[in-house]
Amino acid sequence: MLKLNDTDTKMIQRARRNTLGDLLTRTSARVPDKQAFIYQKRQVTYKKLDELVNKTANGLMNDGIKKGDRLAILSKNSLDFVIVMFAVARIGAVFIPINYMLKNKDIAYILNHAEVTGLFASDAYTDILDEAIIEANIKNPICYLTEADASKESWKSLKKLQSDNHDKIIEVNILDDDLAQVLYTSGTESKPKGVMLSHKSIISEYVSCIVDGKMSDSDLLVHALPFYHSAQLHVFLGPSIYLGASGIILDEVTPTSIMKTIASYGASQLFAPPTVWIAMLRDEKFETYNLSTLKKCYYGAAIMPREILRELSNRLPNALFWNFYGQTEVAPLATALQPEDQLRKLGSAGKATLHVETKIVDENDDEIARGEVGEIVHRTPHAMLGYLNDPEKTKEVFKNGWFHSGDLGEMDEEGYITIVDRKKDIINTGGVSVASREVEEVIYQLKEVSEVAVIGIQDDYWIEAITAVVVLKDNHQLSEDKIKTYCHDNLSSFKSPKHVYFKETLPKNPSGKVLKKDLRNEYQTK
């Protein structure tokens, strides 16, 4: 039997390849003249987007950047963010988006940990990156300035790079399971971990998003949440490009900017975490914007309170809602709750998506009975390759051939999963475990409450005292005693808060997650 040589094997691999760079090439060939994005005053078709990506890719290679090099970006949402992501993918380099809210030392940690050799940034973030480069002791990185016409000291203009290079497509030997991106976890409880995602991880996840999210090429999306976060980047931006849908890119997340954009463009699709949906509902101008074109609404990143979901369904009667659950390590989608189940399975995260197998296990990794609480684990091609430079943690989360989420949940007889809590958010009060979410759901039933976070505070008697931090709706009043009494009437006594505090806002990261670690630090001393 004739054996294939290396050249033959590479030809076959090239013909079968399906990477992020290939994805855009195919969409551009299929719908070249369709509008891809609107960003401020810039508009591009898919053909123009593909050309800009090729020019950028050629420029990067001419500057000596090669396959495997690691390139970071620090920027709010922009069109150049999208261009850079696909240009980096096209040359087989590794794309590393960084949270633009991080401090200098945190950025330096990522640059050092990821061994970054090149950087992209909008003008607003070049100074902090210059400081981080020095702190990380990175020698002679190549730095590119995005969304700017002129260069500045030590930073090259991306537009100049594009104008100086041709748009011929680049051929690099890239495999589907090559490392494509490193996304850093939020680090709300510990040092951020570098999640290594391959092209295969990301694209297989796109397919699950499209199928389980009922996405189509006719969607008009508002991209409001930060692209550096896996939810907006890989559940909505990437799948929309795969399909050839159109999108409006926003570089800020405010109720006004989101609602104004929906009304102005007739947008049909929006993703936002519960905190942003709540902020929109509480905005005094909510009823003044025409949001009737909004048909597909998605939430995730945190648990949607039942009362808020009911209110959204009533006030946006034309919209269908999906709950997407997962985490960066699975690129990030794992389960979905469909629109027809929103009220029937209120509070559930739904079922495993197309490319995911999910079960609930005990501490020995044995699958447990339906209705019992255990850890949620997955098998899926979405899964990361591992944590960058952390083989021990990688081995731990992939033990027994399943990815261990660290989330506690239960599965009902129909296979629907309900998230009980993160392991770290389970409160040990008097030797009994209490899920913070259960207490939050009860407090949300009070009509005066806008937001609430329940945490455990170290206590000599209780071990951890259940503590509720409450944000009230504008022009509403509510006493600590009323909240405690309501909880005593609707919860077992040991689950009721021992302390109640009021704040104007809850601390959140840009992806909308409440920073419970910050709350614990703040109220531990009270």
Secondary structure as the mmCIF struct_conf table of DSSP 4:
data_model
#
loop_
_struct_conf.conf_type_id
_struct_conf.id
_struct_conf.beg_label_comp_id
_struct_conf.beg_label_asym_id
_struct_conf.beg_label_seq_id
_struct_conf.end_label_comp_id
_struct_conf.end_label_asym_id
_struct_conf.end_label_seq_id
HELX_LH_PP_P HELX_LH_PP_P1 LEU A 2 LEU A 4
HELX_RH_AL_P HELX_RH_AL_P1 ASP A 6 ARG A 16
HELX_RH_AL_P HELX_RH_AL_P2 LEU A 20 ARG A 30
BEND BEND1 VAL A 31 VAL A 31
TURN_TY1_P TURN_TY1_P1 PRO A 32 ASP A 33
BEND BEND2 LYS A 34 LYS A 34
STRN STRN1 GLN A 35 TYR A 39
TURN_TY1_P TURN_TY1_P2 GLN A 40 LYS A 41
STRN STRN2 ARG A 42 THR A 45
HELX_RH_AL_P HELX_RH_AL_P3 TYR A 46 ASN A 62
TURN_TY1_P TURN_TY1_P3 ASP A 63 GLY A 64
TURN_TY1_P TURN_TY1_P4 LYS A 67 GLY A 68
STRN STRN3 ARG A 70 LEU A 74
BEND BEND3 LYS A 76 ASN A 77
HELX_RH_AL_P HELX_RH_AL_P4 LEU A 79 ARG A 90
TURN_TY1_P TURN_TY1_P5 ILE A 91 GLY A 92
STRN STRN4 VAL A 94 PRO A 97
TURN_TY1_P TURN_TY1_P6 TYR A 100 MET A 101
HELX_RH_AL_P HELX_RH_AL_P5 ASN A 104 HIS A 113
TURN_TY1_P TURN_TY1_P7 ALA A 114 GLU A 115
STRN STRN5 GLY A 118 SER A 122
HELX_RH_3T_P HELX_RH_3T_P1 ASP A 123 TYR A 125
HELX_RH_AL_P HELX_RH_AL_P6 THR A 126 ALA A 136
TURN_TY1_P TURN_TY1_P8 ASN A 137 ASN A 137
BEND BEND4 ASN A 140 ASN A 140
STRN STRN6 ILE A 142 THR A 146
BEND BEND5 GLU A 147 GLU A 147
BEND BEND6 ASP A 149 ALA A 150
STRN STRN7 LYS A 152 LYS A 152
TURN_TY1_P TURN_TY1_P9 GLU A 153 SER A 154
STRN STRN8 TRP A 155 TRP A 155
STRN STRN9 LYS A 156 SER A 157
HELX_RH_AL_P HELX_RH_AL_P7 LEU A 158 SER A 163
TURN_TY1_P TURN_TY1_P10 ASP A 164 ASP A 164
BEND BEND7 ASN A 165 ASN A 165
HELX_LH_PP_P HELX_LH_PP_P2 LYS A 168 ILE A 170
TURN_TY1_P TURN_TY1_P11 ASP A 176 ASP A 177
BEND BEND8 ASP A 178 ASP A 178
STRN STRN10 LEU A 179 TYR A 184
BEND BEND9 THR A 188 LYS A 191
STRN STRN11 GLY A 194 SER A 198
HELX_RH_AL_P HELX_RH_AL_P8 HIS A 199 ASP A 212
TURN_TY1_P TURN_TY1_P12 GLY A 213 LYS A 214
TURN_TY1_P TURN_TY1_P13 ASP A 217 SER A 218
STRN STRN12 LEU A 220 HIS A 223
BEND BEND10 LEU A 225 LEU A 225
TURN_TY1_P TURN_TY1_P14 PHE A 227 TYR A 228
BEND BEND11 HIS A 229 HIS A 229
HELX_RH_AL_P HELX_RH_AL_P9 SER A 230 ALA A 231
HELX_RH_PI_P HELX_RH_PI_P1 GLN A 232 LEU A 237
HELX_RH_AL_P HELX_RH_AL_P10 GLY A 238 LEU A 243
TURN_TY1_P TURN_TY1_P15 GLY A 244 GLY A 244
STRN STRN13 SER A 246 ILE A 249
BEND BEND12 ASP A 251 ASP A 251
HELX_RH_AL_P HELX_RH_AL_P11 PRO A 255 TYR A 265
TURN_TY1_P TURN_TY1_P16 GLY A 266 GLY A 266
STRN STRN14 GLN A 269 PHE A 271
HELX_RH_AL_P HELX_RH_AL_P12 PRO A 274 ARG A 282
BEND BEND13 ASP A 283 ASP A 283
TURN_TY1_P TURN_TY1_P17 GLU A 284 LYS A 285
HELX_RH_3T_P HELX_RH_3T_P2 PHE A 286 THR A 288
BEND BEND14 TYR A 289 TYR A 289
TURN_TY1_P TURN_TY1_P18 SER A 292 THR A 293
STRN STRN15 LYS A 296 TYR A 299
BEND BEND15 ALA A 301 ALA A 302
HELX_LH_PP_P HELX_LH_PP_P3 ILE A 303 PRO A 305
HELX_RH_AL_P HELX_RH_AL_P13 ARG A 306 ARG A 315
TURN_TY1_P TURN_TY1_P19 PRO A 317 ASN A 318
STRN STRN16 LEU A 320 GLY A 326
HELX_RH_3T_P HELX_RH_3T_P3 THR A 328 VAL A 330
BEND BEND16 ALA A 331 PRO A 332
STRN STRN17 LEU A 333 LEU A 337
HELX_RH_3T_P HELX_RH_3T_P4 PRO A 339 ASP A 341
TURN_TY1_P TURN_TY1_P20 GLN A 342 GLY A 347
STRN STRN18 GLY A 350 GLY A 350
STRN STRN19 LYS A 351 ALA A 352
TURN_TY1_P TURN_TY1_P21 LEU A 354 HIS A 355
STRN STRN20 GLU A 357 VAL A 361
TURN_TY1_P TURN_TY1_P22 GLU A 363 ASN A 364
BEND BEND17 ASP A 365 ASP A 365
STRN STRN21 GLU A 367 GLU A 367
TURN_TY1_P TURN_TY1_P23 ARG A 370 GLY A 371
STRN STRN22 GLY A 374 ARG A 379
TURN_TY1_P TURN_TY1_P24 PRO A 381 HIS A 382
BEND BEND18 ALA A 383 ALA A 383
BEND BEND19 LEU A 385 LEU A 385
STRN STRN23 GLY A 386 TYR A 387
TURN_TY1_P TURN_TY1_P25 LEU A 388 ASN A 389
HELX_RH_AL_P HELX_RH_AL_P14 PRO A 391 VAL A 397
TURN_TY1_P TURN_TY1_P26 PHE A 398 PHE A 398
HELX_RH_3T_P HELX_RH_3T_P5 LYS A 399 GLY A 401
BEND BEND20 TRP A 402 TRP A 402
STRN STRN24 PHE A 403 MET A 411
TURN_TY1_P TURN_TY1_P27 GLU A 413 GLU A 414
BEND BEND21 GLY A 415 GLY A 415
STRN STRN25 ILE A 417 ARG A 422
HELX_RH_3T_P HELX_RH_3T_P6 LYS A 423 ASP A 425
STRN STRN26 ILE A 426 THR A 429
TURN_TY1_P TURN_TY1_P28 GLY A 430 GLY A 431
STRN STRN27 VAL A 432 ALA A 435
HELX_RH_AL_P HELX_RH_AL_P15 SER A 436 ILE A 443
TURN_TY1_P TURN_TY1_P29 TYR A 444 GLN A 445
BEND BEND22 LEU A 446 LEU A 446
TURN_TY1_P TURN_TY1_P30 LYS A 447 GLU A 448
STRN STRN28 VAL A 449 ASP A 459
TURN_TY1_P TURN_TY1_P31 ASP A 460 TRP A 462
STRN STRN29 ILE A 463 LEU A 472
HELX_LH_PP_P HELX_LH_PP_P4 LYS A 473 LYS A 473
TURN_TY1_P TURN_TY1_P32 ASP A 474 ASN A 475
HELX_RH_AL_P HELX_RH_AL_P16 GLU A 480 ASN A 490
BEND BEND23 LEU A 491 LEU A 491
HELX_RH_3T_P HELX_RH_3T_P7 SER A 493 LYS A 495
BEND BEND24 SER A 496 SER A 496
BEND BEND25 LYS A 498 LYS A 498
STRN STRN30 HIS A 499 PHE A 502
BEND BEND26 GLU A 504 THR A 505
STRN STRN31 LYS A 508 LYS A 508
TURN_TY1_P TURN_TY1_P33 PRO A 510 SER A 511
BEND BEND27 GLY A 512 GLY A 512
STRN STRN32 VAL A 514 VAL A 514
HELX_RH_AL_P HELX_RH_AL_P17 LYS A 516 TYR A 523
TURN_TY1_P TURN_TY1_P34 GLN A 524 THR A 525
#
